[in-house]
């Protein structure tokens, strides 16, 4: 697909950039809508966090990409050539968290939980458009598919650089990110139900975003043939590791909170163990995939692992809700 959208003399506008700009705008708009509708807030917490997180996230995403692809840049000036692209999504996500922490430190009245909740849901929807931009840029792709019966979008896409049809991993990422947004939106709606009252704590929706997005990266980053690899190796994928850290940490946080609310229950120990076991099995599948190239089996096992982590994480979260504490014996 031709990536060039418009040409004004020496100025070129690409569809990939257009989609990315729309993705950011969509994320911001949705965040403001959720903030005003569900939290009914008129303060500037969200605006301040958005304004700060944009440059912070931009820098972190660029540094994260550069750390994995330093050989692409010939000079310092080349590092500053932002038009050529080269950004890591987790850098933007961590940029929001860092910005919220800075604002909380500067102003104790800053409501980091509510702000991150709204930005997490907005980000989930923005990621949908952001991932679809890869249709034009030709990145976020998987293996070459030779079977002509499978040469159709959104399953596969023709890649000009490879001269062949490849798995359109970006389309699966966009689909699952939309599912994540729907889940988070339903939680917003349920938590704002006046008859039931607030179920969770501010910040819970942001934690659930980190949980579910981390699980999606555990699978999809494994499928990328253009994934960001940790320097010094040929298979350890940076965003897969960060996803594992996020979903494991969130599961532990919910398990600890559940123990404080309900006393010790067996599921509070099982849920973090599922996350840790999933990390180990995924690492095993990664090593096995490189050695034996059994892609279908390995991706299926990783999918089951990530699905198990997401389900157990959501379950343990539900046991922390004040009016929905679950007693499982």
Beta strands, then each sheet from edge to edge (+ up, - down):
strand 1: 4-8
strand 2: 11-14
strand 3: 156-159
strand 4: 164-167
sheet 1: 1+ 2-
sheet 2: 3+ 4-
end
